[in-house]
Amino acid sequence: MSSTLFRTKKVEQSILDTEEPEHALKKSLSALDLTVFGVGVIIGTGIFVLTGKVAKENAGPSVALAFIVAGVVCGLAALCYAEFASTVPVAGSAYTFSYASLGELPAWIIGWDLVLEFALGTAVVAVGWSGYVRSLLDNAGWHLPMSLSGRDGATGFGFDILAAALVLVLTVILVLGMKLSARVTSVVVAIKVAVVLIVIIAGAFFVTADNYKPFIPEAQKQVEGASIQSPLVQLMFGYEPTNFGVMGIFTAASVVFFAFIGFDVVATAAEETKNPQRDMPRGIIGSLIICTTLYVAVSIVVTGMQRYSELSIDAPLADAFKATGHPWYAGVISFGAAVGLTTVCLILLLGQTRVFFAMSRDGLLPRFFSVVHPKFKTPYRPTILLGVIIAILAGFTSLSELAELVNIGTLFAFVVVALGVIILRRTRPDLPRAFRTPLVPFLPILSVIASLWLMLNLPAETWIRFAVWMLIGFIVYLAYGHSHSRLGRQEEAGLQ
């Protein structure tokens, strides 16, 4: 059995599977669509919510450096993703790439990981969106009952009706087709980027130089309730975890990394791209460069507008303008954030359904979910199933509890993809590669090291939850996936 756990699926077979009419997705996306998708999903909760949290608790004004660190780690991974996405233009992202290079069990594990990452990511962002919408409603004099806001402390019960409703509406949009999703995303991304530029340009006039002093605050022992480093760092490198200081920048980077989650989702749409060999690398790398630049600029402006220790955690950008006596800008930012976060949810939900669809098409999940809609050519069955589940999850989700779990899942995917590039270069040097990751194997190895370092800076509780989810996935694979594998059955029938 051990030999079958690491059987690989030929790239040619993966591409051939996409041509089966019943399981084929419609090709309708361009390089611009992919870049818009990338910007649409990357600019979200991280910049509108996490900026204030990590500046206040971990890094101070040097949160800008944390964004750069996280951006570099993502950039290394992006170069690896670009090669894979142009070489294996099939739905599933890291799952499909792993199946072609590492084998079936590693592919299952990474697919299982991505399902969790995108599900929790969608739920977390939906909760952030709900918070901004409630703020706008409160300003207009409309107040939702506490029990429908997910925060009723009196009864102990709360369901965030707005977060759940958003996920259900986006589920319908995804079922209706990718081109509609791309059009909705383009409009919303234009609004969101405009709001970010307003923050940068208008906020620059309210910057006070003294707020940057000290730019890297003196290291402090970690305080209860703040995002903390994992004891693994202390165990492996022999120092006491701290907030602020130089190491606080890395702690902050491991948290604001959540702000970059999304460029890898672009890779899940490879099968629905008109010219994936050319357009996938452009979409992945282009969106990452744009967003990193905007993130650094926003973090510098916001920490210059208001003392880092006084920044709010729930809505730092809007509240920074309120603190400088300009509430009108705060209203614009809240509106932009509420509108903008919809695209984050949309594309994360898109990514999850495509991974689930790819795993189903390979037989590792029930093949029932791999049938596309006869009219819209979308994987409507997993979209509806996952949309309902995530809507319920979003109703009960706490943002602070799940952001780190999403991060470790993404970083794990980065590690697997980087290793996959090295392996596939050795095992299949003959494959046509429209984009080639430079400096192989050194750059992928550096990507692995950088991703592992950020993983080590996450809380121990995150590692425990992640390990439990992976264990459940391993059990599901042994109980169902291994025996129902389409590749395994083809091998048994002597077709390969």
Buried (B, 14 or more C-beta within 10 A) or exposed (E): EEEBBEBBBEBEBBBEBBEEEEBBBBBBBBBBBBBBBBBBBBBBBBBBBBBBBBBBBBBBBBBBBBBBBBBBBBBBBBBBBBBBBBBBBBBBBBBBBBBBBBBBBBBBBBBBBBBBBBBBBBBBBBBBBBBBBBBBBEEEEEEBEBBBBBBBEEEEEBBBBBBBBBBBBBBEBBBBBBBBBBBBBBEBBBBBBEBBBBBBEBBEEBBEEEBBEEBBBEBEEBEEEBBBBBEBBEEEEEEEBBBBBEBBBBBBBBBBBBBBBBBBBBBBBBBBBEBBBBBBBBBBBBBBBBBBEBBBBBBBBBBBBBBBEEBBBBBBBBBBBBBBEBBEBBBBBBBBBBBBBBBBBBBBBBBBBBBBBBBBBBBBBEBEBBBBBEEBBBBBBBBBBBBBEBBBBBBBBEBEEBBBBBBBBBBBBBBBBBBBBBBBBEEBEEBEBBBBBEEBBEBBBBBBEBBBBBBBBBBEEBBEBBEEBBEEBBEBBBEBBBEBBBBBEBEEEEEE
